Amino acid sequence: MKKLKVNADACIGCGLCVNMAPDAFTLNDEGKSEAIAEMEDGAADEVIASCPVGAIEE
C-alpha cells in the first residue's frame, strides 16, 4: 500500500486522479486534488504516471 501526496502548487485540478481513484483522491474547495487514502502499489503507480503535470508523489 502507498500513501500518496499531491503537490498543490503543481496541481492544475484536472480531476484525472479523482476519476481514476475516487476512494483515494478528492478535489478540495480550491479545486485542487488531495490524497485521502492509501492505494495498492500498482494502482498508485498508474495514477502517478497519469498526472499530466507530475503533481502526485509517494
PQR file with spaces between the fields and no chain letter, atoms N, CA, C, O and H, PARSE charges and radii, in Angstrom:
ATOM       1  N    MET     1       0.850   -1.184    0.000 -0.4000 1.5000
ATOM       2  CA   MET     1       0.000    0.000    0.000 -0.0000 2.0000
ATOM       3  C    MET     1       0.887    1.236    0.000  0.5500 1.7000
ATOM       4  O    MET     1       1.946    1.265    0.627 -0.5500 1.4000
ATOM       5  N    LYS     2       0.430    2.251   -0.717 -0.4000 1.5000
ATOM       6  CA   LYS     2       1.166    3.503   -0.790 -0.0000 2.0000
ATOM       7  C    LYS     2       0.259    4.651   -0.386  0.5500 1.7000
ATOM       8  O    LYS     2      -0.908    4.708   -0.774 -0.5500 1.4000
ATOM       9  H    LYS     2      -0.431    2.227   -1.226  0.4000 1.0000
ATOM      10  N    LYS     3       0.809    5.555    0.391 -0.4000 1.5000
ATOM      11  CA   LYS     3       0.118    6.801    0.735 -0.0000 2.0000
ATOM      12  C    LYS     3       0.709    7.874   -0.159  0.5500 1.7000
ATOM      13  O    LYS     3       1.885    8.215   -0.032 -0.5500 1.4000
ATOM      14  H    LYS     3       1.757    5.509    0.706  0.4000 1.0000
ATOM      15  N    LEU     4      -0.089    8.399   -1.050 -0.4000 1.5000
ATOM      16  CA   LEU     4       0.380    9.403   -1.997 -0.0000 2.0000
ATOM      17  C    LEU     4       0.106   10.795   -1.465  0.5500 1.7000
ATOM      18  O    LEU     4      -0.719   10.978   -0.570 -0.5500 1.4000
ATOM      19  H    LEU     4      -1.044    8.122   -1.153  0.4000 1.0000
ATOM      20  N    LYS     5       0.799   11.775   -2.020 -0.4000 1.5000
ATOM      21  CA   LYS     5       0.543   13.168   -1.694 -0.0000 2.0000
ATOM      22  C    LYS     5       0.518   13.961   -2.984  0.5500 1.7000
ATOM      23  O    LYS     5       1.113   13.565   -3.987 -0.5500 1.4000
ATOM      24  H    LYS     5       1.469   11.627   -2.748  0.4000 1.0000
ATOM      25  N    VAL     6      -0.165   15.064   -2.946 -0.4000 1.5000
ATOM      26  CA   VAL     6      -0.311   15.920   -4.119 -0.0000 2.0000
ATOM      27  C    VAL     6       0.380   17.250   -3.844  0.5500 1.7000
ATOM      28  O    VAL     6       0.145   17.884   -2.815 -0.5500 1.4000
ATOM      29  H    VAL     6      -0.648   15.386   -2.132  0.4000 1.0000
ATOM      30  N    ASN     7       1.229   17.660   -4.769 -0.4000 1.5000
ATOM      31  CA   ASN     7       1.867   18.972   -4.695 -0.0000 2.0000
ATOM      32  C    ASN     7       0.827   19.989   -5.166  0.5500 1.7000
ATOM      33  O    ASN     7       0.564   20.108   -6.363 -0.5500 1.4000
ATOM      34  H    ASN     7       1.420   17.144   -5.604  0.4000 1.0000
ATOM      35  N    ALA     8       0.239   20.720   -4.222 -0.4000 1.5000
ATOM      36  CA   ALA     8      -0.843   21.655   -4.538 -0.0000 2.0000
ATOM      37  C    ALA     8      -0.383   22.787   -5.457  0.5500 1.7000
ATOM      38  O    ALA     8      -1.179   23.321   -6.230 -0.5500 1.4000
ATOM      39  H    ALA     8       0.452   20.624   -3.249  0.4000 1.0000
ATOM      40  N    ASP     9       0.888   23.152   -5.375 -0.4000 1.5000
ATOM      41  CA   ASP     9       1.397   24.212   -6.243 -0.0000 2.0000
ATOM      42  C    ASP     9       1.451   23.759   -7.702  0.5500 1.7000
ATOM      43  O    ASP     9       1.284   24.567   -8.616 -0.5500 1.4000
ATOM      44  H    ASP     9       1.535   22.718   -4.747  0.4000 1.0000
ATOM      45  N    ALA    10       1.686   22.457   -7.917 -0.4000 1.5000
ATOM      46  CA   ALA    10       1.782   21.925   -9.274 -0.0000 2.0000
ATOM      47  C    ALA    10       0.426   21.481   -9.827  0.5500 1.7000
ATOM      48  O    ALA    10       0.216   21.493  -11.040 -0.5500 1.4000
ATOM      49  H    ALA    10       1.821   21.800   -7.175  0.4000 1.0000
ATOM      50  N    CYS    11      -0.485   21.095   -8.950 -0.4000 1.5000
ATOM      51  CA   CYS    11      -1.788   20.566   -9.373 -0.0000 2.0000
ATOM      52  C    CYS    11      -2.575   21.614  -10.153  0.5500 1.7000
ATOM      53  O    CYS    11      -2.664   22.773   -9.749 -0.5500 1.4000
ATOM      54  H    CYS    11      -0.315   21.086   -7.964  0.4000 1.0000
ATOM      55  N    ILE    12      -3.148   21.180  -11.289 -0.4000 1.5000
ATOM      56  CA   ILE    12      -3.976   22.075  -12.099 -0.0000 2.0000
ATOM      57  C    ILE    12      -5.470   21.769  -11.941  0.5500 1.7000
ATOM      58  O    ILE    12      -6.309   22.414  -12.571 -0.5500 1.4000
ATOM      59  H    ILE    12      -3.075   20.238  -11.617  0.4000 1.0000
ATOM      60  N    GLY    13      -5.796   20.787  -11.104 -0.4000 1.5000
ATOM      61  CA   GLY    13      -7.193   20.473  -10.821 -0.0000 2.0000
ATOM      62  C    GLY    13      -7.935   19.802  -11.956  0.5500 1.7000
ATOM      63  O    GLY    13      -9.145   19.978  -12.092 -0.5500 1.4000
ATOM      64  H    GLY    13      -5.114   20.263  -10.593  0.4000 1.0000
ATOM      65  N    CYS    14      -7.229   19.032  -12.778 -0.4000 1.5000
ATOM      66  CA   CYS    14      -7.888   18.385  -13.920 -0.0000 2.0000
ATOM      67  C    CYS    14      -8.842   17.280  -13.488  0.5500 1.7000
ATOM      68  O    CYS    14      -9.782   16.962  -14.217 -0.5500 1.4000
ATOM      69  H    CYS    14      -6.245   18.889  -12.668  0.4000 1.0000
ATOM      70  N    GLY    15      -8.619   16.681  -12.306 -0.4000 1.5000
ATOM      71  CA   GLY    15      -9.513   15.660  -11.784 -0.0000 2.0000
ATOM      72  C    GLY    15      -9.266   14.260  -12.292  0.5500 1.7000
ATOM      73  O    GLY    15     -10.032   13.352  -11.969 -0.5500 1.4000
ATOM      74  H    GLY    15      -7.855   16.939  -11.714  0.4000 1.0000
ATOM      75  N    LEU    16      -8.231   14.049  -13.071 -0.4000 1.5000
ATOM      76  CA   LEU    16      -7.959   12.716  -13.602 -0.0000 2.0000
ATOM      77  C    LEU    16      -7.733   11.710  -12.480  0.5500 1.7000
ATOM      78  O    LEU    16      -8.241   10.590  -12.543 -0.5500 1.4000
ATOM      79  H    LEU    16      -7.609   14.786  -13.333  0.4000 1.0000
ATOM      80  N    CYS    17      -6.979   12.093  -11.457 -0.4000 1.5000
ATOM      81  CA   CYS    17      -6.723   11.176  -10.343 -0.0000 2.0000
ATOM      82  C    CYS    17      -8.014   10.838   -9.595  0.5500 1.7000
ATOM      83  O    CYS    17      -8.201    9.704   -9.153 -0.5500 1.4000
ATOM      84  H    CYS    17      -6.566   13.002  -11.405  0.4000 1.0000
ATOM      85  N    VAL    18      -8.889   11.811   -9.459 -0.4000 1.5000
ATOM      86  CA   VAL    18     -10.174   11.579   -8.790 -0.0000 2.0000
ATOM      87  C    VAL    18     -11.019   10.602   -9.607  0.5500 1.7000
ATOM      88  O    VAL    18     -11.683    9.731   -9.045 -0.5500 1.4000
ATOM      89  H    VAL    18      -8.737   12.731   -9.818  0.4000 1.0000
ATOM      90  N    ASN    19     -10.993   10.747  -10.921 -0.4000 1.5000
ATOM      91  CA   ASN    19     -11.740    9.828  -11.783 -0.0000 2.0000
ATOM      92  C    ASN    19     -11.155    8.423  -11.745  0.5500 1.7000
ATOM      93  O    ASN    19     -11.895    7.440  -11.769 -0.5500 1.4000
ATOM      94  H    ASN    19     -10.454   11.455  -11.377  0.4000 1.0000
ATOM      95  N    MET    20      -9.830    8.326  -11.686 -0.4000 1.5000
ATOM      96  CA   MET    20      -9.170    7.021  -11.662 -0.0000 2.0000
ATOM      97  C    MET    20      -9.301    6.321  -10.311  0.5500 1.7000
ATOM      98  O    MET    20      -9.423    5.098  -10.247 -0.5500 1.4000
ATOM      99  H    MET    20      -9.229    9.125  -11.666  0.4000 1.0000
ATOM     100  N    ALA    21      -9.274    7.103   -9.236 -0.4000 1.5000
ATOM     101  CA   ALA    21      -9.283    6.524   -7.890 -0.0000 2.0000
ATOM     102  C    ALA    21     -10.115    7.387   -6.942  0.5500 1.7000
ATOM     103  O    ALA    21      -9.563    8.071   -6.079 -0.5500 1.4000
ATOM     104  H    ALA    21      -9.174    8.096   -9.288  0.4000 1.0000
ATOM     105  N    PRO    22     -11.441    7.358   -7.099 -0.5600 1.5000
ATOM     106  CA   PRO    22     -12.303    8.229   -6.286  0.2800 2.0000
ATOM     107  C    PRO    22     -12.262    7.928   -4.791  0.5500 1.7000
ATOM     108  O    PRO    22     -12.629    8.781   -3.984 -0.5500 1.4000
ATOM     109  N    ASP    23     -11.821    6.728   -4.408 -0.4000 1.5000
ATOM     110  CA   ASP    23     -11.712    6.406   -2.988 -0.0000 2.0000
ATOM     111  C    ASP    23     -10.422    6.940   -2.381  0.5500 1.7000
ATOM     112  O    ASP    23     -10.286    6.990   -1.159 -0.5500 1.4000
ATOM     113  H    ASP    23     -11.523    6.035   -5.064  0.4000 1.0000
ATOM     114  N    ALA    24      -9.472    7.342   -3.227 -0.4000 1.5000
ATOM     115  CA   ALA    24      -8.166    7.772   -2.738 -0.0000 2.0000
ATOM     116  C    ALA    24      -7.898    9.260   -2.937  0.5500 1.7000
ATOM     117  O    ALA    24      -6.995    9.814   -2.309 -0.5500 1.4000
ATOM     118  H    ALA    24      -9.582    7.301   -4.220  0.4000 1.0000
ATOM     119  N    PHE    25      -8.679    9.919   -3.812 -0.4000 1.5000
ATOM     120  CA   PHE    25      -8.464   11.340   -4.091 -0.0000 2.0000
ATOM     121  C    PHE    25      -9.779   12.095   -4.070  0.5500 1.7000
ATOM     122  O    PHE    25     -10.841   11.531   -4.337 -0.5500 1.4000
ATOM     123  H    PHE    25      -9.412    9.469   -4.322  0.4000 1.0000
ATOM     124  N    THR    26      -9.694   13.374   -3.750 -0.4000 1.5000
ATOM     125  CA   THR    26     -10.843   14.265   -3.797 -0.0000 2.0000
ATOM     126  C    THR    26     -10.356   15.638   -4.247  0.5500 1.7000
ATOM     127  O    THR    26      -9.167   15.946   -4.157 -0.5500 1.4000
ATOM     128  H    THR    26      -8.832   13.832   -3.533  0.4000 1.0000
ATOM     129  N    LEU    27     -11.271   16.446   -4.725 -0.4000 1.5000
ATOM     130  CA   LEU    27     -10.929   17.832   -5.047 -0.0000 2.0000
ATOM     131  C    LEU    27     -11.345   18.705   -3.868  0.5500 1.7000
ATOM     132  O    LEU    27     -12.462   18.594   -3.363 -0.5500 1.4000
ATOM     133  H    LEU    27     -12.236   16.196   -4.799  0.4000 1.0000
ATOM     134  N    ASN    28     -10.440   19.566   -3.440 -0.4000 1.5000
ATOM     135  CA   ASN    28     -10.735   20.437   -2.303 -0.0000 2.0000
ATOM     136  C    ASN    28     -11.492   21.690   -2.757  0.5500 1.7000
ATOM     137  O    ASN    28     -11.838   21.814   -3.931 -0.5500 1.4000
ATOM     138  H    ASN    28      -9.532   19.656   -3.850  0.4000 1.0000
ATOM     139  N    ASP    29     -11.745   22.601   -1.841 -0.4000 1.5000
ATOM     140  CA   ASP    29     -12.509   23.813   -2.136 -0.0000 2.0000
ATOM     141  C    ASP    29     -11.819   24.721   -3.143  0.5500 1.7000
ATOM     142  O    ASP    29     -12.471   25.546   -3.782 -0.5500 1.4000
ATOM     143  H    ASP    29     -11.464   22.500   -0.887  0.4000 1.0000
ATOM     144  N    GLU    30     -10.507   24.576   -3.289 -0.4000 1.5000
ATOM     145  CA   GLU    30      -9.749   25.377   -4.254 -0.0000 2.0000
ATOM     146  C    GLU    30      -9.676   24.695   -5.621  0.5500 1.7000
ATOM     147  O    GLU    30      -9.059   25.219   -6.549 -0.5500 1.4000
ATOM     148  H    GLU    30      -9.977   23.905   -2.770  0.4000 1.0000
ATOM     149  N    GLY    31     -10.312   23.517   -5.740 -0.4000 1.5000
ATOM     150  CA   GLY    31     -10.296   22.790   -6.998 -0.0000 2.0000
ATOM     151  C    GLY    31      -9.028   21.998   -7.238  0.5500 1.7000
ATOM     152  O    GLY    31      -8.766   21.554   -8.356 -0.5500 1.4000
ATOM     153  H    GLY    31     -10.812   23.092   -4.986  0.4000 1.0000
ATOM     154  N    LYS    32      -8.238   21.821   -6.184 -0.4000 1.5000
ATOM     155  CA   LYS    32      -7.001   21.047   -6.281 -0.0000 2.0000
ATOM     156  C    LYS    32      -7.233   19.662   -5.692  0.5500 1.7000
ATOM     157  O    LYS    32      -8.081   19.471   -4.821 -0.5500 1.4000
ATOM     158  H    LYS    32      -8.451   22.181   -5.276  0.4000 1.0000
ATOM     159  N    SER    33      -6.466   18.707   -6.185 -0.4000 1.5000
ATOM     160  CA   SER    33      -6.590   17.338   -5.709 -0.0000 2.0000
ATOM     161  C    SER    33      -5.924   17.163   -4.357  0.5500 1.7000
ATOM     162  O    SER    33      -4.931   17.821   -4.046 -0.5500 1.4000
ATOM     163  H    SER    33      -5.777   18.862   -6.893  0.4000 1.0000
ATOM     164  N    GLU    34      -6.491   16.258   -3.551 -0.4000 1.5000
ATOM     165  CA   GLU    34      -5.909   15.873   -2.274 -0.0000 2.0000
ATOM     166  C    GLU    34      -5.997   14.361   -2.157  0.5500 1.7000
ATOM     167  O    GLU    34      -7.027   13.765   -2.475 -0.5500 1.4000
ATOM     168  H    GLU    34      -7.298   15.724   -3.803  0.4000 1.0000
ATOM     169  N    ALA    35      -4.916   13.741   -1.699 -0.4000 1.5000
ATOM     170  CA   ALA    35      -4.926   12.307   -1.438 -0.0000 2.0000
ATOM     171  C    ALA    35      -5.572   12.077   -0.077  0.5500 1.7000
ATOM     172  O    ALA    35      -5.202   12.717    0.907 -0.5500 1.4000
ATOM     173  H    ALA    35      -4.079   14.224   -1.441  0.4000 1.0000
ATOM     174  N    ILE    36      -6.542   11.157   -0.024 -0.4000 1.5000
ATOM     175  CA   ILE    36      -7.280   10.944    1.217 -0.0000 2.0000
ATOM     176  C    ILE    36      -7.183    9.518    1.733  0.5500 1.7000
ATOM     177  O    ILE    36      -7.672    9.224    2.824 -0.5500 1.4000
ATOM     178  H    ILE    36      -6.842   10.637   -0.824  0.4000 1.0000
ATOM     179  N    ALA    37      -6.558    8.621    0.965 -0.4000 1.5000
ATOM     180  CA   ALA    37      -6.449    7.229    1.396 -0.0000 2.0000
ATOM     181  C    ALA    37      -5.274    6.558    0.703  0.5500 1.7000
ATOM     182  O    ALA    37      -4.807    7.009   -0.343 -0.5500 1.4000
ATOM     183  H    ALA    37      -6.161    8.859    0.079  0.4000 1.0000
ATOM     184  N    GLU    38      -4.804    5.470    1.309 -0.4000 1.5000
ATOM     185  CA   GLU    38      -3.736    4.686    0.697 -0.0000 2.0000
ATOM     186  C    GLU    38      -4.279    3.920   -0.501  0.5500 1.7000
ATOM     187  O    GLU    38      -5.479    3.669   -0.612 -0.5500 1.4000
ATOM     188  H    GLU    38      -5.184    5.103    2.159  0.4000 1.0000
ATOM     189  N    MET    39      -3.361    3.556   -1.396 -0.4000 1.5000
ATOM     190  CA   MET    39      -3.730    2.802   -2.599 -0.0000 2.0000
ATOM     191  C    MET    39      -2.835    1.583   -2.746  0.5500 1.7000
ATOM     192  O    MET    39      -1.715    1.560   -2.235 -0.5500 1.4000
ATOM     193  H    MET    39      -2.387    3.760   -1.306  0.4000 1.0000
ATOM     194  N    GLU    40      -3.330    0.575   -3.446 -0.4000 1.5000
ATOM     195  CA   GLU    40      -2.499   -0.571   -3.806 -0.0000 2.0000
ATOM     196  C    GLU    40      -1.348   -0.073   -4.665  0.5500 1.7000
ATOM     197  O    GLU    40      -1.506    0.892   -5.413 -0.5500 1.4000
ATOM     198  H    GLU    40      -4.239    0.594   -3.861  0.4000 1.0000
ATOM     199  N    ASP    41      -0.194   -0.719   -4.566 -0.4000 1.5000
ATOM     200  CA   ASP    41       1.016   -0.257   -5.243 -0.0000 2.0000
ATOM     201  C    ASP    41       0.834   -0.067   -6.751  0.5500 1.7000
ATOM     202  O    ASP    41       1.205    0.980   -7.282 -0.5500 1.4000
ATOM     203  H    ASP    41      -0.066   -1.503   -3.958  0.4000 1.0000
ATOM     204  N    GLY    42       0.276   -1.047   -7.443 -0.4000 1.5000
ATOM     205  CA   GLY    42       0.117   -0.965   -8.894 -0.0000 2.0000
ATOM     206  C    GLY    42      -0.805    0.172   -9.310  0.5500 1.7000
ATOM     207  O    GLY    42      -0.507    0.913  -10.247 -0.5500 1.4000
ATOM     208  H    GLY    42      -0.025   -1.898   -7.011  0.4000 1.0000
ATOM     209  N    ALA    43      -1.924    0.303   -8.610 -0.4000 1.5000
ATOM     210  CA   ALA    43      -2.872    1.372   -8.919 -0.0000 2.0000
ATOM     211  C    ALA    43      -2.255    2.733   -8.625  0.5500 1.7000
ATOM     212  O    ALA    43      -2.466    3.688   -9.373 -0.5500 1.4000
ATOM     213  H    ALA    43      -2.166   -0.300   -7.849  0.4000 1.0000
ATOM     214  N    ALA    44      -1.496    2.825   -7.542 -0.4000 1.5000
ATOM     215  CA   ALA    44      -0.840    4.084   -7.200 -0.0000 2.0000
ATOM     216  C    ALA    44       0.154    4.485   -8.280  0.5500 1.7000
ATOM     217  O    ALA    44       0.231    5.654   -8.658 -0.5500 1.4000
ATOM     218  H    ALA    44      -1.325    2.049   -6.935  0.4000 1.0000
ATOM     219  N    ASP    45       0.911    3.517   -8.773 -0.4000 1.5000
ATOM     220  CA   ASP    45       1.879    3.805   -9.835 -0.0000 2.0000
ATOM     221  C    ASP    45       1.187    4.313  -11.096  0.5500 1.7000
ATOM     222  O    ASP    45       1.706    5.200  -11.773 -0.5500 1.4000
ATOM     223  H    ASP    45       0.848    2.567   -8.466  0.4000 1.0000
ATOM     224  N    GLU    46       0.020    3.757  -11.416 -0.4000 1.5000
ATOM     225  CA   GLU    46      -0.739    4.198  -12.596 -0.0000 2.0000
ATOM     226  C    GLU    46      -1.216    5.643  -12.438  0.5500 1.7000
ATOM     227  O    GLU    46      -1.142    6.434  -13.378 -0.5500 1.4000
ATOM     228  H    GLU    46      -0.402    3.037  -10.866  0.4000 1.0000
ATOM     229  N    VAL    47      -1.700    5.978  -11.250 -0.4000 1.5000
ATOM     230  CA   VAL    47      -2.183    7.339  -11.011 -0.0000 2.0000
ATOM     231  C    VAL    47      -1.019    8.331  -11.068  0.5500 1.7000
ATOM     232  O    VAL    47      -1.147    9.405  -11.655 -0.5500 1.4000
ATOM     233  H    VAL    47      -1.760    5.336  -10.486  0.4000 1.0000
ATOM     234  N    ILE    48       0.105    7.976  -10.465 -0.4000 1.5000
ATOM     235  CA   ILE    48       1.285    8.841  -10.506 -0.0000 2.0000
ATOM     236  C    ILE    48       1.674    9.114  -11.956  0.5500 1.7000
ATOM     237  O    ILE    48       1.924   10.259  -12.333 -0.5500 1.4000
ATOM     238  H    ILE    48       0.209    7.103   -9.988  0.4000 1.0000
ATOM     239  N    ALA    49       1.724    8.061  -12.763 -0.4000 1.5000
ATOM     240  CA   ALA    49       2.132    8.197  -14.165 -0.0000 2.0000
ATOM     241  C    ALA    49       1.113    8.977  -14.996  0.5500 1.7000
ATOM     242  O    ALA    49       1.477    9.589  -16.000 -0.5500 1.4000
ATOM     243  H    ALA    49       1.521    7.131  -12.457  0.4000 1.0000
ATOM     244  N    SER    50      -0.152    8.961  -14.591 -0.4000 1.5000
ATOM     245  CA   SER    50      -1.196    9.606  -15.393 -0.0000 2.0000
ATOM     246  C    SER    50      -1.294   11.112  -15.167  0.5500 1.7000
ATOM     247  O    SER    50      -1.863   11.815  -16.003 -0.5500 1.4000
ATOM     248  H    SER    50      -0.447    8.463  -13.776  0.4000 1.0000
ATOM     249  N    CYS    51      -0.759   11.622  -14.072 -0.4000 1.5000
ATOM     250  CA   CYS    51      -0.904   13.047  -13.777 -0.0000 2.0000
ATOM     251  C    CYS    51      -0.168   13.863  -14.844  0.5500 1.7000
ATOM     252  O    CYS    51       1.037   13.698  -15.034 -0.5500 1.4000
ATOM     253  H    CYS    51      -0.297   11.051  -13.394  0.4000 1.0000
ATOM     254  N    PRO    52      -0.900   14.748  -15.543 -0.5600 1.5000
ATOM     255  CA   PRO    52      -0.287   15.486  -16.656  0.2800 2.0000
ATOM     256  C    PRO    52       0.792   16.487  -16.236  0.5500 1.7000
ATOM     257  O    PRO    52       1.604   16.909  -17.060 -0.5500 1.4000
ATOM     258  N    VAL    53       0.800   16.864  -14.962 -0.4000 1.5000
ATOM     259  CA   VAL    53       1.812   17.819  -14.505 -0.0000 2.0000
ATOM     260  C    VAL    53       2.744   17.238  -13.448  0.5500 1.7000
ATOM     261  O    VAL    53       3.542   17.967  -12.859 -0.5500 1.4000
ATOM     262  H    VAL    53       0.141   16.521  -14.293  0.4000 1.0000
ATOM     263  N    GLY    54       2.650   15.934  -13.204 -0.4000 1.5000
ATOM     264  CA   GLY    54       3.541   15.277  -12.248 -0.0000 2.0000
ATOM     265  C    GLY    54       3.371   15.750  -10.817  0.5500 1.7000
ATOM     266  O    GLY    54       4.344   15.814  -10.066 -0.5500 1.4000
ATOM     267  H    GLY    54       2.002   15.342  -13.682  0.4000 1.0000
ATOM     268  N    ALA    55       2.142   16.082  -10.427 -0.4000 1.5000
ATOM     269  CA   ALA    55       1.893   16.626   -9.096 -0.0000 2.0000
ATOM     270  C    ALA    55       1.713   15.552   -8.015  0.5500 1.7000
ATOM     271  O    ALA    55       1.701   15.876   -6.827 -0.5500 1.4000
ATOM     272  H    ALA    55       1.351   16.030  -11.038  0.4000 1.0000
ATOM     273  N    ILE    56       1.573   14.285   -8.407 -0.4000 1.5000
ATOM     274  CA   ILE    56       1.324   13.224   -7.440 -0.0000 2.0000
ATOM     275  C    ILE    56       2.648   12.528   -7.123  0.5500 1.7000
ATOM     276  O    ILE    56       3.395   12.141   -8.023 -0.5500 1.4000
ATOM     277  H    ILE    56       1.583   14.022   -9.371  0.4000 1.0000
ATOM     278  N    GLU    57       2.923   12.376   -5.821 -0.4000 1.5000
ATOM     279  CA   GLU    57       4.181   11.804   -5.359 -0.0000 2.0000
ATOM     280  C    GLU    57       3.928   10.774   -4.280  0.5500 1.7000
ATOM     281  O    GLU    57       2.857   10.743   -3.674 -0.5500 1.4000
ATOM     282  H    GLU    57       2.317   12.690   -5.090  0.4000 1.0000
ATOM     283  N    GLU    58       4.929    9.925   -4.043 -0.4000 1.5000
ATOM     284  CA   GLU    58       4.851    8.984   -2.918 -0.0000 2.0000
ATOM     285  C    GLU    58       5.268    9.666   -1.643  0.5500 1.7000
ATOM     286  O    GLU    58       5.271    9.042   -0.582 -0.5500 1.4000
ATOM     287  H    GLU    58       5.799    9.951   -4.535  0.4000 1.0000
